[in-house]
């Protein structure tokens, strides 16, 4: 069961509460005893390495030539 912390105490001890959330705890922050927010850990993010698609993507000469041409006035207007 998550711990309920008053908002004043949460402001005072925010660093410690964040550390606890990072370790997997769920903390409910309450205003005047009424739950109003939940402090939970973020889902882990996957770190990507440079070149992780090496050998899986092929850029054809036609695509390279098309992507290097200047944008038309109409295409430029679409970006604005």
LOPA-775878 format. One record per atom (N, C-alpha, C): residue in three letters; y, x, z; residue number from 1; atom name. Coordinates in steps of 0.2 Angstrom, whole numbers, always signed. Last residue first. Layout:
BEGIN
@aa: ALA y: Y x: X z: Z i: NUM at: CA
...
***
This chain:
BEGIN
@aa: UNK y: +132 x: +32 z: -215 i: 80 at: N
@aa: UNK y: +138 x: +31 z: -211 i: 80 at: CA
@aa: UNK y: +138 x: +24 z: -208 i: 80 at: C
@aa: UNK y: +121 x: +32 z: -223 i: 79 at: N
@aa: UNK y: +120 x: +35 z: -216 i: 79 at: CA
@aa: UNK y: +126 x: +34 z: -212 i: 79 at: C
@aa: UNK y: +125 x: +25 z: -234 i: 78 at: N
@aa: UNK y: +120 x: +22 z: -230 i: 78 at: CA
@aa: UNK y: +120 x: +25 z: -223 i: 78 at: C
@aa: UNK y: +134 x: +34 z: -240 i: 77 at: N
@aa: UNK y: +137 x: +28 z: -237 i: 77 at: CA
@aa: UNK y: +132 x: +25 z: -232 i: 77 at: C
@aa: UNK y: +124 x: +43 z: -245 i: 76 at: N
@aa: UNK y: +128 x: +45 z: -240 i: 76 at: CA
@aa: UNK y: +132 x: +39 z: -236 i: 76 at: C
@aa: UNK y: +118 x: +34 z: -255 i: 75 at: N
@aa: UNK y: +114 x: +37 z: -249 i: 75 at: CA
@aa: UNK y: +118 x: +39 z: -243 i: 75 at: C
@aa: UNK y: +130 x: +33 z: -263 i: 74 at: N
@aa: UNK y: +127 x: +27 z: -260 i: 74 at: CA
@aa: UNK y: +122 x: +29 z: -254 i: 74 at: C
@aa: UNK y: +131 x: +46 z: -267 i: 73 at: N
@aa: UNK y: +137 x: +43 z: -264 i: 73 at: CA
@aa: UNK y: +134 x: +37 z: -260 i: 73 at: C
@aa: UNK y: +116 x: +55 z: -265 i: 72 at: N
@aa: UNK y: +121 x: +52 z: -269 i: 72 at: CA
@aa: UNK y: +126 x: +49 z: -264 i: 72 at: C
@aa: UNK y: +112 x: +71 z: -258 i: 71 at: N
@aa: UNK y: +112 x: +64 z: -257 i: 71 at: CA
@aa: UNK y: +117 x: +61 z: -262 i: 71 at: C
@aa: UNK y: +105 x: +85 z: -267 i: 70 at: N
@aa: UNK y: +110 x: +82 z: -263 i: 70 at: CA
@aa: UNK y: +110 x: +74 z: -263 i: 70 at: C
@aa: UNK y: +87 x: +89 z: -265 i: 69 at: N
@aa: UNK y: +93 x: +87 z: -269 i: 69 at: CA
@aa: UNK y: +99 x: +85 z: -265 i: 69 at: C
@aa: UNK y: +77 x: +92 z: -257 i: 68 at: N
@aa: UNK y: +82 x: +97 z: -257 i: 68 at: CA
@aa: UNK y: +88 x: +95 z: -261 i: 68 at: C
@aa: UNK y: +67 x: +83 z: -259 i: 67 at: N
@aa: UNK y: +70 x: +83 z: -253 i: 67 at: CA
@aa: UNK y: +76 x: +88 z: -252 i: 67 at: C
@aa: UNK y: +62 x: +86 z: -272 i: 66 at: N
@aa: UNK y: +66 x: +79 z: -271 i: 66 at: CA
@aa: UNK y: +70 x: +80 z: -264 i: 66 at: C
@aa: UNK y: +56 x: +98 z: -270 i: 65 at: N
@aa: UNK y: +61 x: +98 z: -274 i: 65 at: CA
@aa: UNK y: +66 x: +91 z: -273 i: 65 at: C
@aa: UNK y: +46 x: +94 z: -261 i: 64 at: N
@aa: UNK y: +51 x: +99 z: -259 i: 64 at: CA
@aa: UNK y: +57 x: +99 z: -263 i: 64 at: C
@aa: UNK y: +38 x: +85 z: -268 i: 63 at: N
@aa: UNK y: +42 x: +83 z: -262 i: 63 at: CA
@aa: UNK y: +47 x: +88 z: -260 i: 63 at: C
@aa: UNK y: +34 x: +94 z: -278 i: 62 at: N
@aa: UNK y: +38 x: +88 z: -280 i: 62 at: CA
@aa: UNK y: +42 x: +85 z: -274 i: 62 at: C
@aa: UNK y: +26 x: +103 z: -271 i: 61 at: N
@aa: UNK y: +32 x: +105 z: -274 i: 61 at: CA
@aa: UNK y: +37 x: +99 z: -276 i: 61 at: C
@aa: UNK y: +20 x: +96 z: -255 i: 60 at: N
@aa: UNK y: +20 x: +97 z: -262 i: 60 at: CA
@aa: UNK y: +26 x: +99 z: -265 i: 60 at: C
@aa: UNK y: +15 x: +101 z: -240 i: 59 at: N
@aa: UNK y: +21 x: +99 z: -244 i: 59 at: CA
@aa: UNK y: +21 x: +101 z: -251 i: 59 at: C
@aa: UNK y: +3 x: +96 z: -230 i: 58 at: N
@aa: UNK y: +4 x: +99 z: -236 i: 58 at: CA
@aa: UNK y: +10 x: +97 z: -239 i: 58 at: C
@aa: UNK y: -5 x: +98 z: -214 i: 57 at: N
@aa: UNK y: +1 x: +95 z: -218 i: 57 at: CA
@aa: UNK y: +2 x: +99 z: -224 i: 57 at: C
@aa: UNK y: -14 x: +105 z: -207 i: 56 at: N
@aa: UNK y: -15 x: +98 z: -208 i: 56 at: CA
@aa: UNK y: -10 x: +95 z: -212 i: 56 at: C
@aa: UNK y: -10 x: +118 z: -206 i: 55 at: N
@aa: UNK y: -16 x: +117 z: -210 i: 55 at: CA
@aa: UNK y: -17 x: +110 z: -211 i: 55 at: C
@aa: UNK y: -2 x: +115 z: -191 i: 54 at: N
@aa: UNK y: -3 x: +120 z: -196 i: 54 at: CA
@aa: UNK y: -10 x: +118 z: -199 i: 54 at: C
@aa: UNK y: +3 x: +107 z: -181 i: 53 at: N
@aa: UNK y: +0 x: +104 z: -187 i: 53 at: CA
@aa: UNK y: -2 x: +108 z: -192 i: 53 at: C
@aa: UNK y: +8 x: +116 z: -171 i: 52 at: N
@aa: UNK y: +2 x: +112 z: -170 i: 52 at: CA
@aa: UNK y: -1 x: +108 z: -175 i: 52 at: C
@aa: UNK y: +19 x: +124 z: -172 i: 51 at: N
@aa: UNK y: +14 x: +125 z: -177 i: 51 at: CA
@aa: UNK y: +7 x: +121 z: -176 i: 51 at: C
@aa: UNK y: +22 x: +125 z: -155 i: 50 at: N
@aa: UNK y: +25 x: +126 z: -162 i: 50 at: CA
@aa: UNK y: +19 x: +127 z: -167 i: 50 at: C
@aa: UNK y: +15 x: +113 z: -145 i: 49 at: N
@aa: UNK y: +16 x: +120 z: -147 i: 49 at: CA
@aa: UNK y: +18 x: +120 z: -154 i: 49 at: C
@aa: UNK y: +19 x: +101 z: -133 i: 48 at: N
@aa: UNK y: +17 x: +103 z: -140 i: 48 at: CA
@aa: UNK y: +19 x: +110 z: -141 i: 48 at: C
@aa: UNK y: +14 x: +94 z: -119 i: 47 at: N
@aa: UNK y: +18 x: +99 z: -122 i: 47 at: CA
@aa: UNK y: +15 x: +101 z: -129 i: 47 at: C
@aa: UNK y: +14 x: +77 z: -114 i: 46 at: N
@aa: UNK y: +10 x: +82 z: -117 i: 46 at: CA
@aa: UNK y: +15 x: +87 z: -120 i: 46 at: C
@aa: UNK y: +18 x: +72 z: -98 i: 45 at: N
@aa: UNK y: +20 x: +72 z: -105 i: 45 at: CA
@aa: UNK y: +16 x: +78 z: -108 i: 45 at: C
@aa: UNK y: +12 x: +60 z: -86 i: 44 at: N
@aa: UNK y: +13 x: +67 z: -88 i: 44 at: CA
@aa: UNK y: +14 x: +67 z: -96 i: 44 at: C
@aa: UNK y: +23 x: +47 z: -81 i: 43 at: N
@aa: UNK y: +16 x: +49 z: -84 i: 43 at: CA
@aa: UNK y: +17 x: +56 z: -86 i: 43 at: C
@aa: UNK y: +32 x: +49 z: -65 i: 42 at: N
@aa: UNK y: +31 x: +48 z: -72 i: 42 at: CA
@aa: UNK y: +24 x: +50 z: -75 i: 42 at: C
@aa: UNK y: +29 x: +40 z: -50 i: 41 at: N
@aa: UNK y: +29 x: +47 z: -54 i: 41 at: CA
@aa: UNK y: +29 x: +45 z: -61 i: 41 at: C
@aa: UNK y: +41 x: +28 z: -44 i: 40 at: N
@aa: UNK y: +34 x: +30 z: -45 i: 40 at: CA
@aa: UNK y: +34 x: +37 z: -50 i: 40 at: C
@aa: UNK y: +49 x: +17 z: -35 i: 39 at: N
@aa: UNK y: +50 x: +24 z: -36 i: 39 at: CA
@aa: UNK y: +42 x: +27 z: -37 i: 39 at: C
@aa: UNK y: +57 x: +2 z: -38 i: 38 at: N
@aa: UNK y: +50 x: +5 z: -36 i: 38 at: CA
@aa: UNK y: +51 x: +13 z: -39 i: 38 at: C
@aa: UNK y: +68 x: -10 z: -30 i: 37 at: N
@aa: UNK y: +66 x: -5 z: -35 i: 37 at: CA
@aa: UNK y: +60 x: -1 z: -33 i: 37 at: C
@aa: UNK y: +69 x: -20 z: -21 i: 36 at: N
@aa: UNK y: +73 x: -21 z: -27 i: 36 at: CA
@aa: UNK y: +71 x: -15 z: -32 i: 36 at: C
@aa: UNK y: +63 x: -30 z: -7 i: 35 at: N
@aa: UNK y: +62 x: -25 z: -12 i: 35 at: CA
@aa: UNK y: +66 x: -26 z: -19 i: 35 at: C
@aa: UNK y: +74 x: -33 z: +6 i: 34 at: N
@aa: UNK y: +71 x: -37 z: +0 i: 34 at: CA
@aa: UNK y: +70 x: -31 z: -5 i: 34 at: C
@aa: UNK y: +81 x: -27 z: +16 i: 33 at: N
@aa: UNK y: +74 x: -29 z: +17 i: 33 at: CA
@aa: UNK y: +70 x: -32 z: +11 i: 33 at: C
@aa: UNK y: +93 x: -23 z: +11 i: 32 at: N
@aa: UNK y: +93 x: -28 z: +16 i: 32 at: CA
@aa: UNK y: +86 x: -31 z: +17 i: 32 at: C
@aa: UNK y: +84 x: -18 z: -2 i: 31 at: N
@aa: UNK y: +91 x: -19 z: +0 i: 31 at: CA
@aa: UNK y: +91 x: -25 z: +5 i: 31 at: C
@aa: UNK y: +71 x: -5 z: -4 i: 30 at: N
@aa: UNK y: +73 x: -12 z: -2 i: 30 at: CA
@aa: UNK y: +81 x: -12 z: -1 i: 30 at: C
@aa: UNK y: +60 x: +3 z: -14 i: 29 at: N
@aa: UNK y: +66 x: +4 z: -11 i: 29 at: CA
@aa: UNK y: +69 x: -4 z: -10 i: 29 at: C
@aa: UNK y: +43 x: +9 z: -12 i: 28 at: N
@aa: UNK y: +48 x: +3 z: -14 i: 28 at: CA
@aa: UNK y: +54 x: +4 z: -10 i: 28 at: C
@aa: UNK y: +34 x: +21 z: -20 i: 27 at: N
@aa: UNK y: +39 x: +20 z: -14 i: 27 at: CA
@aa: UNK y: +43 x: +14 z: -17 i: 27 at: C
@aa: UNK y: +19 x: +29 z: -22 i: 26 at: N
@aa: UNK y: +23 x: +24 z: -25 i: 26 at: CA
@aa: UNK y: +27 x: +21 z: -19 i: 26 at: C
@aa: UNK y: +13 x: +46 z: -25 i: 25 at: N
@aa: UNK y: +14 x: +40 z: -20 i: 25 at: CA
@aa: UNK y: +19 x: +35 z: -24 i: 25 at: C
@aa: UNK y: +11 x: +57 z: -32 i: 24 at: N
@aa: UNK y: +7 x: +51 z: -34 i: 24 at: CA
@aa: UNK y: +9 x: +45 z: -30 i: 24 at: C
@aa: UNK y: +19 x: +68 z: -31 i: 23 at: N
@aa: UNK y: +12 x: +69 z: -29 i: 23 at: CA
@aa: UNK y: +8 x: +62 z: -30 i: 23 at: C
@aa: UNK y: +31 x: +62 z: -35 i: 22 at: N
@aa: UNK y: +28 x: +67 z: -39 i: 22 at: CA
@aa: UNK y: +21 x: +68 z: -38 i: 22 at: C
@aa: UNK y: +34 x: +55 z: -23 i: 21 at: N
@aa: UNK y: +32 x: +51 z: -30 i: 21 at: CA
@aa: UNK y: +29 x: +56 z: -35 i: 21 at: C
@aa: UNK y: +37 x: +65 z: -15 i: 20 at: N
@aa: UNK y: +31 x: +61 z: -13 i: 20 at: CA
@aa: UNK y: +29 x: +57 z: -20 i: 20 at: C
@aa: UNK y: +49 x: +70 z: -21 i: 19 at: N
@aa: UNK y: +43 x: +74 z: -21 i: 19 at: CA
@aa: UNK y: +37 x: +70 z: -19 i: 19 at: C
@aa: UNK y: +57 x: +58 z: -19 i: 18 at: N
@aa: UNK y: +55 x: +60 z: -26 i: 18 at: CA
@aa: UNK y: +49 x: +65 z: -26 i: 18 at: C
@aa: UNK y: +58 x: +59 z: -5 i: 17 at: N
@aa: UNK y: +55 x: +53 z: -8 i: 17 at: CA
@aa: UNK y: +53 x: +55 z: -16 i: 17 at: C
@aa: UNK y: +65 x: +71 z: -4 i: 16 at: N
@aa: UNK y: +59 x: +70 z: -1 i: 16 at: CA
@aa: UNK y: +55 x: +64 z: -4 i: 16 at: C
@aa: UNK y: +77 x: +67 z: -10 i: 15 at: N
@aa: UNK y: +73 x: +73 z: -13 i: 15 at: CA
@aa: UNK y: +66 x: +72 z: -10 i: 15 at: C
@aa: UNK y: +82 x: +56 z: -3 i: 14 at: N
@aa: UNK y: +80 x: +55 z: -10 i: 14 at: CA
@aa: UNK y: +76 x: +61 z: -12 i: 14 at: C
@aa: UNK y: +86 x: +53 z: +10 i: 13 at: N
@aa: UNK y: +80 x: +57 z: +9 i: 13 at: CA
@aa: UNK y: +78 x: +57 z: +2 i: 13 at: C
@aa: UNK y: +98 x: +45 z: +9 i: 12 at: N
@aa: UNK y: +98 x: +51 z: +13 i: 12 at: CA
@aa: UNK y: +92 x: +55 z: +12 i: 12 at: C
@aa: UNK y: +94 x: +35 z: +0 i: 11 at: N
@aa: UNK y: +99 x: +39 z: -2 i: 11 at: CA
@aa: UNK y: +99 x: +45 z: +2 i: 11 at: C
@aa: UNK y: +84 x: +29 z: +8 i: 10 at: N
@aa: UNK y: +82 x: +32 z: +2 i: 10 at: CA
@aa: UNK y: +87 x: +37 z: -1 i: 10 at: C
@aa: UNK y: +92 x: +24 z: +19 i: 9 at: N
@aa: UNK y: +87 x: +29 z: +20 i: 9 at: CA
@aa: UNK y: +85 x: +33 z: +14 i: 9 at: C
@aa: UNK y: +98 x: +14 z: +11 i: 8 at: N
@aa: UNK y: +102 x: +19 z: +15 i: 8 at: CA
@aa: UNK y: +98 x: +25 z: +16 i: 8 at: C
@aa: UNK y: +87 x: +6 z: +7 i: 7 at: N
@aa: UNK y: +91 x: +10 z: +2 i: 7 at: CA
@aa: UNK y: +96 x: +15 z: +5 i: 7 at: C
@aa: UNK y: +72 x: +7 z: +16 i: 6 at: N
@aa: UNK y: +79 x: +4 z: +15 i: 6 at: CA
@aa: UNK y: +83 x: +9 z: +11 i: 6 at: C
@aa: UNK y: +56 x: +7 z: +9 i: 5 at: N
@aa: UNK y: +61 x: +11 z: +12 i: 5 at: CA
@aa: UNK y: +68 x: +8 z: +11 i: 5 at: C
@aa: UNK y: +39 x: +4 z: +10 i: 4 at: N
@aa: UNK y: +45 x: +1 z: +9 i: 4 at: CA
@aa: UNK y: +51 x: +5 z: +13 i: 4 at: C
@aa: UNK y: +25 x: +12 z: +3 i: 3 at: N
@aa: UNK y: +30 x: +12 z: +8 i: 3 at: CA
@aa: UNK y: +36 x: +8 z: +6 i: 3 at: C
@aa: UNK y: +11 x: +3 z: -5 i: 2 at: N
@aa: UNK y: +17 x: +7 z: -5 i: 2 at: CA
@aa: UNK y: +21 x: +7 z: +1 i: 2 at: C
@aa: UNK y: -6 x: +4 z: +0 i: 1 at: N
@aa: UNK y: +0 x: +0 z: +0 i: 1 at: CA
@aa: UNK y: +6 x: +4 z: +0 i: 1 at: C
***
